């Protein structure tokens, strides 16, 4: 196995290669406005660091979110393109699951929660029994509305850092890393567990909207 993992669901543009046993190369850069510009150069860097060509990849895993529409689709479209060109399977993985797994690698024990920035003064979040076990589905809410549900729990991710009044026990990491995403995917694939389809998990409508009073002008 040589698994290529990418995630653009958070401000981090992150890429990793995993050989089924360990992460062999990884790259990450936080820039919420340049996902499309940064992702392919990051893939090139990771392949070069591992000393392999793209055609050596046997599987692709992509973070499916939840995340903002524009950034999230960059990773999904890129993963789908690689899968088509290489004729290899493309597996989806919840980005929050990857962040929870990374938090576990950093020493955080369950139960805990994960929260990422959803903009509009909201967070994408989920609760975990441990680093590999999510309880319930991901959701998007205002921090104050879920503070009571998560009271007493450590909360990993940028969402916790942004809203300390709601999440006083904020923990790292702030953003998902593709190395953790790849390691979790490798574990699940080795165990024969079902993976998500590589489809976006938006949880709400995109920020970009057609104006309500938009008029179509056609030439006479």
C-alpha positions as a printed NumPy array, in Angstrom:
array([[  0.   ,   0.   ,   0.   ],
       [  1.043,   3.555,  -0.697],
       [ -1.782,   5.786,   0.406],
       [ -1.932,   9.458,  -0.61 ],
       [ -3.99 ,  11.545,   1.835],
       [ -5.186,  15.107,   1.262],
       [ -7.405,  17.429,   3.279],
       [ -8.531,  21.001,   2.576],
       [-11.605,  21.142,   4.832],
       [ -9.929,  23.51 ,   7.308],
       [ -7.525,  26.417,   6.707],
       [ -4.741,  23.793,   6.583],
       [ -3.704,  22.462,   3.174],
       [ -2.245,  19.119,   4.167],
       [ -0.869,  16.104,   2.265],
       [  0.779,  12.863,   3.395],
       [  1.971,   9.488,   2.122],
       [  1.47 ,   6.348,   4.203],
       [  2.911,   2.928,   3.344],
       [  0.488,   0.932,   5.475],
       [  2.824,   0.987,   8.457],
       [  3.914,   4.58 ,   8.895],
       [  3.768,   8.068,   7.441],
       [  6.685,   8.331,   5.014],
       [  6.274,  11.992,   4.053],
       [  3.996,  14.874,   5.022],
       [  3.414,  18.536,   4.191],
       [  1.087,  21.107,   5.708],
       [  0.498,  24.837,   5.383],
       [ -2.221,  26.968,   6.972],
       [ -3.719,  29.471,   4.531],
       [ -7.494,  29.631,   4.264],
       [ -7.477,  31.543,   0.964],
       [ -5.016,  29.533,  -1.139],
       [ -6.146,  25.917,  -1.079],
       [ -6.224,  25.628,  -4.858],
       [ -2.826,  27.246,  -5.235],
       [ -1.049,  25.244,  -2.531],
       [ -2.402,  21.71 ,  -2.82 ],
       [ -0.669,  20.37 ,  -5.941],
       [  2.762,  21.788,  -5.014],
       [  2.326,  20.096,  -1.621],
       [  1.628,  16.781,  -3.364],
       [  4.788,  17.241,  -5.443],
       [  6.84 ,  17.952,  -2.299],
       [  5.554,  14.878,  -0.509],
       [  6.22 ,  12.593,  -3.47 ],
       [  9.724,  14.037,  -3.862],
       [ 10.457,  13.632,  -0.148],
       [  9.393,   9.994,  -0.332],
       [ 11.365,   9.422,  -3.533],
       [  8.379,   8.044,  -5.454],
       [  6.291,   8.984,  -8.48 ],
       [  2.56 ,   9.569,  -8.446],
       [  1.932,   6.286, -10.266],
       [  3.218,   4.392,  -7.196],
       [  0.111,   5.448,  -5.234],
       [ -2.327,   2.572,  -4.633],
       [ -5.072,   4.408,  -2.715],
       [ -6.227,   7.978,  -2.178],
       [ -7.944,   9.189,   0.984],
       [ -9.552,  12.607,   1.251],
       [-11.057,  14.532,   4.115],
       [-14.742,  15.04 ,   3.307],
       [-15.345,  17.713,   5.909],
       [-17.407,  19.164,   7.333],
       [-15.885,  22.335,   6.   ],
       [-16.6  ,  25.503,   4.043],
       [-17.672,  24.88 ,   0.452],
       [-14.845,  26.548,  -1.462],
       [-11.909,  25.03 ,   0.406],
       [-13.416,  21.592,   0.835],
       [-14.125,  21.031,  -2.853],
       [-10.464,  21.649,  -3.786],
       [ -9.331,  18.5  ,  -1.991],
       [-12.297,  16.44 ,  -3.151],
       [-11.898,  17.329,  -6.816],
       [ -8.142,  16.758,  -6.668],
       [ -8.583,  13.357,  -5.006],
       [-11.205,  12.33 ,  -7.549],
       [ -8.9  ,  13.372, -10.382],
       [ -5.989,  11.362,  -8.99 ],
       [ -8.24 ,   8.349,  -8.541],
       [ -9.455,   8.576, -12.128],
       [ -6.017,   9.102, -13.662],
       [ -4.37 ,   6.346, -11.611],
       [ -7.363,   3.968, -11.605],
       [ -7.102,   3.566,  -7.829],
       [ -9.818,   3.7  ,  -5.147],
       [-10.628,   7.012,  -3.467],
       [-11.771,   6.772,   0.162],
       [-13.524,   9.471,   2.156],
       [-12.863,  10.135,   5.83 ],
       [-14.519,  12.645,   8.13 ],
       [-12.073,  15.475,   8.772],
       [-13.175,  15.683,  12.408],
       [-12.274,  11.991,  12.817],
       [ -8.779,  12.739,  11.528],
       [ -8.441,  15.627,  13.975],
       [ -9.656,  13.444,  16.85 ],
       [ -7.113,  10.789,  15.89 ],
       [ -4.359,  13.428,  15.862],
       [ -5.485,  14.651,  19.275],
       [ -5.189,  11.081,  20.543],
       [ -1.685,  10.846,  19.118],
       [ -0.881,  14.035,  21.05 ],
       [ -1.96 ,  12.349,  24.291],
       [ -5.6  ,  13.416,  24.643],
       [ -7.74 ,  10.655,  26.15 ],
       [-11.501,  10.391,  25.874],
       [-14.104,  11.378,  26.216],
       [-13.517,  14.669,  24.437],
       [-14.866,  16.771,  21.58 ],
       [-13.471,  18.298,  18.396],
       [-14.501,  21.688,  16.999],
       [-13.339,  23.467,  13.843],
       [-14.152,  26.945,  12.576],
       [-17.348,  26.973,  10.497],
       [-17.346,  30.766,  10.074],
       [-20.579,  32.752,  10.667],
       [-19.692,  32.531,  14.396],
       [-20.346,  28.765,  14.318],
       [-18.292,  25.597,  14.692],
       [-18.344,  22.163,  13.126],
       [-18.118,  19.694,  15.985],
       [-18.465,  16.117,  17.138],
       [-18.053,  14.224,  20.393],
       [-15.698,  11.253,  20.813],
       [-15.471,   8.416,  23.298],
       [-11.806,   8.045,  22.363],
       [ -9.519,   8.992,  19.487],
       [-11.033,   6.365,  17.175],
       [-14.676,   6.344,  18.27 ],
       [-17.097,   9.125,  17.418],
       [-20.434,   9.238,  19.228],
       [-23.115,  10.72 ,  16.995],
       [-22.929,  12.609,  13.731],
       [-20.979,  15.814,  13.035],
       [-23.009,  18.993,  13.462],
       [-22.74 ,  22.753,  13.018],
       [-23.848,  25.067,  15.824],
       [-23.109,  28.29 ,  17.631],
       [-20.608,  27.668,  20.449],
       [-22.92 ,  29.048,  23.137],
       [-25.642,  26.606,  22.09 ],
       [-23.473,  23.533,  22.714],
       [-21.34 ,  24.742,  25.616],
       [-23.627,  22.989,  28.085],
       [-23.466,  19.674,  26.215],
       [-19.67 ,  19.766,  26.219],
       [-19.178,  21.208,  29.704],
       [-16.256,  19.577,  31.468],
       [-14.84 ,  18.047,  28.284],
       [-11.579,  19.031,  26.626],
       [-12.202,  20.272,  23.09 ],
       [ -9.549,  19.981,  20.377],
       [ -9.371,  22.138,  17.285],
       [ -9.4  ,  25.749,  16.137],
       [-13.059,  26.126,  17.083],
       [-12.185,  25.694,  20.735],
       [ -9.367,  28.217,  20.507],
       [-11.636,  30.785,  18.827],
       [-14.365,  30.544,  21.476],
       [-12.7  ,  30.083,  24.878],
       [-15.77 ,  31.347,  26.714],
       [-17.711,  28.322,  25.45 ],
       [-14.808,  25.853,  25.454],
       [-12.493,  26.731,  28.352],
       [-10.45 ,  23.512,  28.07 ],
       [ -9.126,  24.014,  24.528],
       [ -6.563,  21.506,  23.279],
       [ -4.405,  20.985,  20.226],
       [ -3.961,  20.342,  17.438],
       [ -5.917,  23.205,  15.892],
       [ -6.075,  21.774,  12.37 ],
       [ -6.141,  18.297,  10.908],
       [ -2.893,  16.87 ,   9.525],
       [ -2.977,  14.482,   6.571],
       [ -0.559,  12.177,   8.37 ],
       [ -3.177,  11.464,  11.031],
       [ -5.873,  11.148,   8.381],
       [ -3.723,   8.66 ,   6.463],
       [ -2.845,   6.637,   9.573],
       [ -6.49 ,   6.353,  10.58 ],
       [ -7.494,   5.38 ,   7.039],
       [ -4.746,   2.745,   6.895],
       [ -6.013,   1.242,  10.16 ],
       [ -9.586,   1.115,   8.923],
       [ -8.661,  -0.317,   5.538],
       [ -6.503,  -3.006,   7.152],
       [ -9.432,  -3.937,   9.405],
       [-11.826,  -4.089,   6.464],
       [-13.938,  -1.275,   7.864],
       [-16.278,   0.667,   5.613],
       [-15.01 ,   4.034,   4.396],
       [-17.089,   7.038,   3.421],
       [-17.671,   7.874,  -0.234],
       [-15.548,  10.831,  -1.371],
       [-18.504,  13.209,  -1.228],
       [-18.588,  16.553,   0.608],
       [-20.067,  16.836,   4.068],
       [-21.218,  20.46 ,   4.027],
       [-23.934,  20.455,   6.77 ],
       [-25.28 ,  23.764,   5.46 ],
       [-25.672,  25.789,   2.279],
       [-22.563,  27.45 ,   0.784],
       [-21.754,  31.055,   1.652],
       [-21.934,  32.101,  -2.004],
       [-25.541,  32.707,  -3.047],
       [-27.231,  33.972,  -6.19 ],
       [-28.762,  37.4  ,  -5.372],
       [-32.505,  37.156,  -4.703],
       [-33.375,  39.869,  -7.202],
       [-30.972,  38.598,  -9.848],
       [-32.247,  39.286, -13.366],
       [-31.168,  37.302, -16.387],
       [-30.345,  39.557, -19.309],
       [-30.484,  37.924, -22.722],
       [-29.581,  39.545, -26.006],
       [-32.477,  40.499, -28.256]])
